[in-house]
């Protein structure tokens, strides 16, 4: 998809909450871009704020990471899956309920005003609130895939492992593994009983299951570019809620929208035009 990044000028006639409300009322095809800020009131930390997830990982250092980003790095995960699964229960969706903002998105959809919600969140609370027109750009815990054979299962299949802080292994790989050789009987020697080396039972070799959330080193889901290309042609309003827009390519949604489409940004930190 061709990308042209341009700086937007602030529209002077739109400056108050009341103006934003009127825009929402008059719009019929709203694209909403959401980030971790809409879930912090649910008890889920954001990633990059002063008290966010990365800051907590860096400060506590309980997982002995060189960099907190390693928690979501695909190469580190494949080598040290136990680190992620020692932590994943803290952000697992079943522990949380949707916020008023999630329910606002559901209301937009009920009023047939929501064209699509592009969420950077992996908590799945949009769907839990009833939103169907949502693209989870960074994936979610709703499904999981084997990193070796690519078998996909419902996320509930590994829920018990996540909540118990265990590494879940692929059952398909375990079934396909060759049968273990039978034990040989120990041989009696003059010096007494001694086990033969071949008696040692080879360890099982199933592969690791990974939740279908996008780690660093992985691409976005395949639908992102196609849906965004269609939505930019139809949208009449862009709402940006609870995101610092620091992670590409989702952050580029703002620049890819035609300049004729109003944008309303709701966030705690100050935004410079």
N, C-alpha and C positions, 0 to 999 in steps of 0.2 A: 504494500500500500504506500502510495506517495505521501510523504510527510513534509509539510511546510510549517516551520515554527516561527510565529510572529508574536510580537508583544502587543497586548491588547490595551486600549485606552479605557479608562473608567467612564461609564455613562453617567453624566452629572445629574440626569433626571431620576436616577435610581440610587437612593442613598439611605433610605430608612427601612426598618422592618415592615412598615405598612406597605411600602412600595413592593417589597418582596412578596408579601401576602397577595397583593393584587396581581402580580405576575403569575403566581401559582394558580390563582383562581381563573385567570384568562387563558392559561396555556392548556393545550390538549395532548401534547406529546413530549413529556418531560423525561429527560435523561438525568439520572441521579448517580453521582460518583461518590462512593462512601469509603471511609477508612476506619482505622481502629478507634477513633474518637467517639463513634456512635455506640461502642460496646464497653467503654471504660466504666460507665455507670452500672453496668451489669456485674462488675468485678473482674473483668478481663483487662489486664494492663495493655497499654499501647506499646509500640516497639522503641520509638526514638526519643521520647520526651525525657526530661530530667529525672523523672521517677519511673520511667518505662522499663520494659522487659530487658533490653540490652544493658541498661544502667544497673539493674538488679543483678543480672548474671555477672557483670564485671565486678560489682561491689562484693557480693557474697563469695564468688569464685568457688562454689561448692562442686562444680563439675570439671574443674581444672582445665578450662578452655584458654587457649592463647588469645582468642578473639571471640566475643559473644556471638558473632555471626556464624561461627562454626556449628552452633546448635541447629541451624537450618541450612547447612552446606551438604550437598548430596554426596560429595566425595568423603567428607568426614563421617557422614551417617553410615555409609557402606562399611567403613573400617571400624566404627565405634557405635553401633546402633544402640547399645545399652545406655549411652549418655542421653540420647533423645528420649528414650522410653523411661528413663528415670525422672524426666521432666514433663513429659507430654500430658500427664494427668492434670497438671495445673491449668492447662488451657483447653481441656476437653469439653466440648459443647454441652454434654448432658449435665454439667455442673451449673449451667447458667440459664437465665430466662431473658427474653427480648426486652429491649429498652423502649421508652416512648418513641424514640426515633425510628426503631424498627417497625413499630405499629403505625407510625406516620407513613412510612413507605407502603405498608399494606393498605392503608386508607387511600393513598394515591391510586393504587391499582384497582381498588374497589370502585373508585370514581372514574375509572378508565382514563386516567390522566398519565399513568406511568408507561412510558415507552420501554424503558429498561433501567434496571439498577446494575451498575458496574461496581461490584464490591471487591476491595482488596483483602477483606477479612476472610479468615478460614474457620470462623466459629459456627457458620451455618445458621445464625440467629435470624437472618432474613426469612429463610424458608420456615423456620420455627414460628415466625410471626404470621406466616401465611402468604408471603410474597412468592409469586411464581415466575414473574418476568425479571429474573435476576441472573446475572452471569458472575459466577465466583471466579474472578480472574486468576487468583492464586490457589484455586482448588479448595478442598474441604476434607473433613474427616468422614464424609458420608460413604466413601468407598476406599478400598485399599488395594494395592497391587504388589505382586511379588517382584522384587528387583531382578530376579533371574529369569523366570519363565513367563512373566507378565500376566499370570492369572489374576483376575480382578474379582474381588468379593465385596459384599456389603460391609460398611464400616462396623456394623454391630458384631461381625465375626471376630474382630480383634479388640472390641471394647473392654472385655474382661482383662485382657493382657495389659492394655493401656492403664486402666485404673489400678491394676496390681503392680505396675511398673516392671512388667516382664517384656522381653523381646518376643513378638509374635513371629512364628515361622510358617512357611508355606506348606499346606497339607498336600497340595498337588505335587510339589517337588519330593515330599517325603514318600508319597505313594510310588512315584516313578523311580526312586532310588533303587539300585540293585540290591538283592537280598544279601544279608551279611553272611560271611562264611561261618560254617559250624565250628564250634570249639573243638580243638583236638585235646585228647586226654593228656594229662601230665605224665611225663616219663619218669620212671624211677631209675635213678642212677646210684652208683656206689656211695656217693656222698649224701644220698637222701633224695626226697622228692624235689623235682625242679620243673617249673612251668616252661613250656616251649614258647618262644617269642610269638609264634603264630596264634597263641591263645588270646592275645590281646584283642579285644573287640573293637573294630574301627568305629570312630564316632559317627553319629548320624550327620547327614549333610543337607538338610533342607535349607532353602534360602529364606531371606528376611522379607516380611511383609512391611510395606511402607504406606502410610496414609496418603491419599492422593492430594496432598498439598504441595505447592510448588516450592522447591528448595532452591537456594542459590546454586547455579550451575545447570538448572533445568529451564526449558522454554515455557511460555504461557500456554494455556489450553488452546487448541487449534481454532476454536470458534471466535476468538477475540477479534482478530483483524476483519473477518468477514462481517460480523454483526456490527462492529463499529462503523465500517464503511457504509452500511445500509442506514444505520441510525443517524449519522451525521446529515443525511439527506432529508430526514423526516422530522428531527427534533425541533421544537420551538422554544425550549428553555433547558439550561443546564444548571442543576443544583450540585454543589460540591460541599460535602458535609464530613467533618471529622477526619480530614487527611492533610498531611503536610506536603503531599505531592512530591516526595523525594525519590520514589521508586519508579523507574521507567520499565516498560513502555506505558503503563497505566497512567502515569503522570502526564503523558503527552495528549491524553484525551482533551484536555483543556485547550491546547493549541490547535488541535485538529478540527475543532468545531468552527463552523463559519462565523465570521465576526458579526454577522447579522443576528445571531442567536444570543439573547441575553444570558449572562452567567451570574449566579448568586452563590457566594462562597460563605459558608458558616464554619468558623473555627475559632479557637481560643487565641492563637497567636496572630499578630498583625500581618496583613498581606500588603505587599508593595506592588502597585500597578506599574 
